């Protein structure tokens, strides 16, 4: 395979700044379980972005982040409303259901984005002991289809949720890409919009491992340390997660890398769409491109460069760009498409 793949931003390596931070943190002794100087620095960096009231908890991975984020807000008789394409529904092996006992109420969407109108379809059965009680709405930003919620769209959902006694969680595995696309203050699509808790992604944006869970609703944060421990997401040497985030957040590096990944995705979409046989199916707002390509050419293309088939029924592929995707990577892949497609 001569061309760098477009399978996932999880395929990418580690940012040099992050790798250097890991090396620095590897020397000497520091208190365990988050009582170290690196955790202090990272929490301070997050609070500069999201406000001084933000409560930050570091975890190993995205599934763990979503479990730790959602669990304090629900009981086993509750339900979580999410898009049909949501990662918590499609790619976490039922982790939310197993760990919390709750039910997921999924919503079909055209572009991965929930709306108040779509959510209303599940807003019934309150007080009925035979019905799982909706308690939380989970949004993904960017969505699994690469689209982005605007600040107004998130605020509308949060206002509706809170007016009906529900909380709002944002799965922000690619939040950096959304902020870079919108060019907004990160608070505009999180705490200022009314979001209660955020899973903040690091692994897809240049970390070796680690995610952060950020609570904006203070009461929920009191139980989190116990939930994180039971969910096996408490890292004894947690300075190695925190040190990475401190490096990623320094001088806006997290947005620089996301902006680059977004730009590479736009370049790929524009150039690929000009090729006969390629049809871009979603707005390219983050770092993902969704395209329908001839079914009989997929195998030949994948032998040269890896990517996932998103929908086998429609022959829709997903191409994901990363912080280390280069213009040359795009050029070589587009040349391959021109060669292989009729």
C-alpha positions as CSV (number, residue, x, y, z in Angstrom):
1,X,0.0,0.0,0.0
2,X,1.9,3.0,-1.3
3,X,-0.6,5.7,-0.4
4,X,-1.4,6.7,3.1
5,X,-4.9,5.5,4.0
6,X,-8.1,7.3,4.6
7,X,-9.7,4.8,6.9
8,X,-9.9,6.8,10.1
9,X,-8.2,9.6,12.0
10,X,-7.6,6.9,14.6
11,X,-5.0,5.5,12.0
12,X,-2.8,8.5,12.3
13,X,0.3,8.8,14.5
14,X,1.1,11.1,17.3
15,X,1.8,14.8,17.2
16,X,5.5,15.6,17.8
17,X,4.5,18.1,20.6
18,X,2.4,15.4,22.2
19,X,5.1,12.8,22.0
20,X,7.6,15.3,23.5
21,X,5.2,15.9,26.4
22,X,4.9,12.2,27.0
23,X,8.7,12.0,27.2
24,X,8.9,14.9,29.6
25,X,6.3,13.3,31.9
26,X,8.1,10.0,31.9
27,X,11.0,11.3,34.1
28,X,10.8,11.3,37.9
29,X,7.9,10.7,40.2
30,X,4.5,12.3,40.5
31,X,1.5,11.6,42.7
32,X,-0.9,9.1,41.1
33,X,-4.6,9.3,40.2
34,X,-4.6,12.9,39.0
35,X,-2.8,14.6,41.8
36,X,0.1,15.6,39.7
37,X,1.3,18.8,38.1
38,X,0.5,17.7,34.6
39,X,-3.2,17.2,35.4
40,X,-3.2,20.6,37.1
41,X,-1.8,22.2,34.0
42,X,-4.3,20.4,31.7
43,X,-7.3,21.2,33.8
44,X,-6.2,24.8,33.8
45,X,-5.9,24.8,30.0
46,X,-9.4,23.4,29.6
47,X,-10.8,26.0,32.0
48,X,-9.3,28.7,29.9
49,X,-11.3,27.4,27.0
50,X,-14.5,26.4,28.7
51,X,-14.7,28.5,31.8
52,X,-13.5,28.2,35.4
53,X,-16.6,26.1,36.5
54,X,-15.7,23.2,34.1
55,X,-15.0,19.9,35.9
56,X,-12.5,17.8,34.0
57,X,-12.0,14.1,34.2
58,X,-9.4,12.2,32.1
59,X,-10.2,8.7,30.7
60,X,-8.6,6.2,28.4
61,X,-10.9,6.1,25.3
62,X,-14.0,7.4,23.6
63,X,-16.4,4.7,24.7
64,X,-15.2,5.2,28.3
65,X,-15.6,8.9,28.0
66,X,-19.3,8.5,26.9
67,X,-20.0,6.1,29.7
68,X,-18.5,8.4,32.3
69,X,-20.2,11.4,30.8
70,X,-23.7,10.0,30.5
71,X,-23.9,7.7,33.6
72,X,-24.3,10.4,36.3
73,X,-27.5,11.7,34.6
74,X,-29.5,8.5,34.2
75,X,-30.8,5.5,36.0
76,X,-31.5,2.1,34.5
77,X,-35.2,2.9,33.9
78,X,-34.2,6.0,31.8
79,X,-33.7,6.4,28.1
80,X,-31.1,8.3,26.0
81,X,-32.3,9.9,22.7
82,X,-29.6,9.9,20.0
83,X,-29.3,9.8,16.2
84,X,-29.5,6.4,14.5
85,X,-26.0,6.9,13.3
86,X,-24.6,7.9,16.8
87,X,-21.4,6.2,17.9
88,X,-23.0,5.3,21.2
89,X,-25.5,3.2,19.2
90,X,-23.5,1.8,16.3
91,X,-19.9,1.4,17.5
92,X,-19.7,0.8,21.2
93,X,-21.0,-2.8,21.5
94,X,-23.9,-1.8,23.7
95,X,-21.6,-0.3,26.3
96,X,-24.0,2.4,27.4
97,X,-26.8,-0.1,27.8
98,X,-24.6,-2.6,29.7
99,X,-23.0,-0.1,32.0
100,X,-26.1,1.9,32.8
101,X,-29.0,-0.4,32.1
102,X,-30.8,2.3,30.1
103,X,-32.4,2.2,26.8
104,X,-31.3,4.0,23.6
105,X,-34.0,5.7,21.6
106,X,-32.6,6.2,18.1
107,X,-33.8,8.7,15.5
108,X,-33.3,8.4,11.7
109,X,-31.7,11.5,10.2
110,X,-30.7,12.6,6.7
111,X,-27.4,14.2,7.8
112,X,-26.7,12.8,11.3
113,X,-28.1,15.8,13.0
114,X,-31.0,15.8,15.5
115,X,-33.6,18.5,15.6
116,X,-36.3,19.4,18.2
117,X,-38.9,18.1,15.7
118,X,-37.2,14.7,15.4
119,X,-36.6,14.5,19.2
120,X,-40.3,15.1,19.9
121,X,-41.1,11.7,18.4
122,X,-39.7,10.1,21.6
123,X,-41.0,12.6,24.1
124,X,-43.9,10.6,25.5
125,X,-44.7,8.1,28.2
126,X,-43.5,10.3,31.0
127,X,-44.8,9.0,34.3
128,X,-45.9,5.8,32.8
129,X,-44.3,3.0,34.8
130,X,-44.3,0.7,31.7
131,X,-42.2,3.1,29.6
132,X,-38.5,3.9,29.7
133,X,-38.3,7.6,30.8
134,X,-36.3,9.9,28.5
135,X,-33.6,11.6,30.5
136,X,-30.9,12.7,28.2
137,X,-30.2,13.7,24.6
138,X,-26.8,12.7,23.1
139,X,-25.5,14.7,20.2
140,X,-22.3,14.1,18.2
141,X,-20.2,17.1,17.1
142,X,-19.1,16.7,14.3
143,X,-21.7,14.1,13.5
144,X,-20.9,10.6,12.3
145,X,-21.7,11.9,8.8
146,X,-19.2,14.7,9.0
147,X,-21.8,17.5,9.4
148,X,-21.7,20.2,12.1
149,X,-24.3,21.6,14.4
150,X,-24.4,25.4,14.6
151,X,-24.5,27.2,18.0
152,X,-28.1,28.1,17.3
153,X,-29.1,24.5,16.5
154,X,-27.4,23.2,19.7
155,X,-29.0,26.0,21.8
156,X,-32.5,25.1,20.5
157,X,-32.1,21.5,21.4
158,X,-30.7,22.4,24.9
159,X,-33.5,24.8,25.6
160,X,-36.0,22.2,24.6
161,X,-34.3,19.5,26.6
162,X,-34.1,21.6,29.8
163,X,-37.7,22.8,29.5
164,X,-38.7,19.2,29.5
165,X,-36.4,18.1,32.3
166,X,-33.7,16.4,30.1
167,X,-30.0,16.8,30.0
168,X,-27.8,17.2,26.9
169,X,-24.5,15.3,26.3
170,X,-22.2,16.1,23.4
171,X,-19.9,13.3,22.0
172,X,-17.1,15.6,20.9
173,X,-14.7,13.0,19.5
174,X,-14.2,15.5,16.7
175,X,-15.2,18.7,18.5
176,X,-12.0,20.4,17.3
177,X,-13.0,19.9,13.7
178,X,-16.4,21.5,14.4
179,X,-14.9,24.5,16.1
180,X,-12.4,24.9,13.3
181,X,-15.2,24.8,10.7
182,X,-17.4,27.2,12.5
183,X,-14.6,29.6,13.5
184,X,-16.4,30.1,16.8
185,X,-15.5,30.3,20.5
186,X,-15.7,26.7,21.7
187,X,-18.0,27.8,24.5
188,X,-20.6,28.8,21.9
189,X,-21.3,25.2,21.0
190,X,-20.9,23.8,24.5
191,X,-21.4,25.5,27.8
192,X,-22.9,28.8,26.5
193,X,-25.4,26.8,24.4
194,X,-26.6,24.9,27.4
195,X,-24.7,21.6,27.0
196,X,-24.5,19.7,30.4
197,X,-21.5,17.4,29.6
198,X,-19.0,17.0,26.9
199,X,-16.8,14.1,25.8
200,X,-13.8,15.9,24.4
201,X,-11.7,14.0,21.9
202,X,-8.0,13.7,21.8
203,X,-7.1,10.4,20.1
204,X,-8.5,11.5,16.7
205,X,-6.6,14.7,16.9
206,X,-3.0,13.6,17.6
207,X,-2.9,12.0,21.0
208,X,-1.4,8.6,21.6
209,X,-4.4,7.7,23.8
210,X,-6.8,9.5,26.1
211,X,-10.0,11.6,26.2
212,X,-11.5,14.1,28.5
213,X,-14.9,14.4,30.0
214,X,-16.0,17.9,30.9
215,X,-19.0,18.6,33.1
216,X,-20.7,22.0,32.9
217,X,-23.6,21.0,35.2
218,X,-22.0,21.0,38.6
219,X,-24.2,18.6,40.6
220,X,-23.4,15.7,38.3
221,X,-19.7,16.0,38.8
222,X,-19.9,14.9,42.4
223,X,-20.5,11.3,41.5
224,X,-18.1,11.1,38.6
225,X,-15.0,9.9,40.3
226,X,-16.8,6.8,41.5
227,X,-18.3,6.1,38.1
228,X,-15.0,6.6,36.4
229,X,-13.4,4.1,38.8
230,X,-16.1,1.5,38.3
231,X,-16.0,1.9,34.5
232,X,-12.2,1.1,34.7
233,X,-11.3,4.5,33.2
234,X,-9.2,5.7,36.1
235,X,-5.5,5.6,35.0
236,X,-3.2,5.4,38.0
237,X,-0.4,7.3,36.1
238,X,-3.0,9.7,34.7
239,X,-0.3,12.3,34.1
240,X,0.4,10.6,30.8
241,X,-3.1,11.5,29.6
242,X,-3.0,15.0,31.1
243,X,0.4,15.8,29.7
244,X,-0.8,15.1,26.2
245,X,-3.8,17.4,26.5
246,X,-1.7,20.2,28.0
247,X,0.5,20.0,24.9
248,X,-2.5,19.7,22.5
249,X,-4.3,22.7,23.9
250,X,-1.2,24.9,24.1
251,X,-1.2,27.9,21.7
252,X,-4.2,26.6,19.9
253,X,-2.5,23.5,18.5
254,X,-5.7,21.5,18.7
255,X,-7.4,23.9,16.3
256,X,-4.5,24.1,14.0
257,X,-4.4,20.4,13.5
258,X,-8.2,20.2,13.0
259,X,-8.2,23.0,10.5
260,X,-5.6,21.2,8.5
261,X,-7.6,17.9,8.5
262,X,-10.7,19.8,7.5
263,X,-8.8,21.6,4.6
264,X,-7.5,18.2,3.3
265,X,-11.1,16.8,3.4
266,X,-12.4,19.8,1.4
267,X,-9.6,19.4,-1.2
268,X,-10.3,15.7,-1.5
269,X,-14.1,16.3,-1.9
270,X,-13.7,19.0,-4.6
271,X,-11.2,17.0,-6.7
272,X,-12.9,13.7,-6.3
273,X,-16.3,15.1,-7.2
274,X,-14.9,16.2,-10.6
275,X,-14.3,12.6,-11.5
276,X,-17.1,10.8,-13.4
277,X,-18.6,8.0,-11.2
278,X,-18.0,9.9,-7.9
279,X,-20.9,11.5,-6.0
280,X,-20.4,13.3,-2.7
281,X,-23.4,12.6,-0.5
282,X,-22.9,14.9,2.6
283,X,-21.7,18.4,3.2
284,X,-18.0,18.3,3.9
285,X,-17.8,20.4,7.1
286,X,-15.3,18.4,9.1
287,X,-12.6,16.0,8.2
288,X,-14.7,13.3,6.6
289,X,-15.9,12.8,3.0
290,X,-18.7,10.5,2.1
291,X,-18.9,9.5,-1.6
292,X,-20.8,6.9,-3.7
293,X,-18.4,5.2,-6.1
294,X,-18.8,2.3,-8.5
295,X,-19.3,-0.9,-6.5
296,X,-17.1,-3.0,-8.8
297,X,-14.1,-0.7,-8.3
298,X,-14.0,-0.7,-4.5
299,X,-11.9,-3.8,-4.0
300,X,-9.2,-2.6,-6.5
301,X,-9.1,0.8,-4.8
302,X,-8.8,-0.7,-1.4
303,X,-5.8,-2.8,-2.5
304,X,-3.9,0.4,-3.0
305,X,-5.3,2.6,-0.2
306,X,-7.5,1.6,2.7
307,X,-10.9,3.2,3.4
308,X,-14.1,1.9,4.9
309,X,-17.3,1.3,3.0
310,X,-19.9,3.2,4.9
311,X,-23.0,1.7,3.3
312,X,-22.6,-1.5,1.2
313,X,-26.2,-1.2,-0.1
314,X,-25.5,2.2,-1.8
315,X,-21.8,1.7,-2.4
316,X,-21.0,4.7,-0.2
317,X,-17.4,5.1,1.0
318,X,-16.1,7.1,3.8
319,X,-12.7,8.9,3.5
320,X,-11.2,10.5,6.6
321,X,-8.4,13.0,6.7
322,X,-6.1,13.6,9.6
323,X,-3.7,16.1,11.1
324,X,-0.9,14.4,9.2
325,X,-2.7,14.0,5.8
326,X,-0.7,15.9,3.1
327,X,-1.7,17.4,-0.1
328,X,0.5,14.8,-1.8
329,X,-1.7,12.1,-0.1
330,X,-4.8,13.7,-1.7
331,X,-3.1,14.1,-5.1
332,X,-2.0,10.5,-5.2
333,X,-5.4,9.2,-4.1
334,X,-7.3,11.4,-6.6
335,X,-4.9,10.2,-9.4
336,X,-5.8,6.6,-8.4
337,X,-9.5,7.3,-8.5
338,X,-9.1,8.8,-12.0
339,X,-7.2,5.7,-13.1
340,X,-9.5,3.1,-11.6
341,X,-12.9,4.6,-12.2
342,X,-14.5,4.2,-15.6
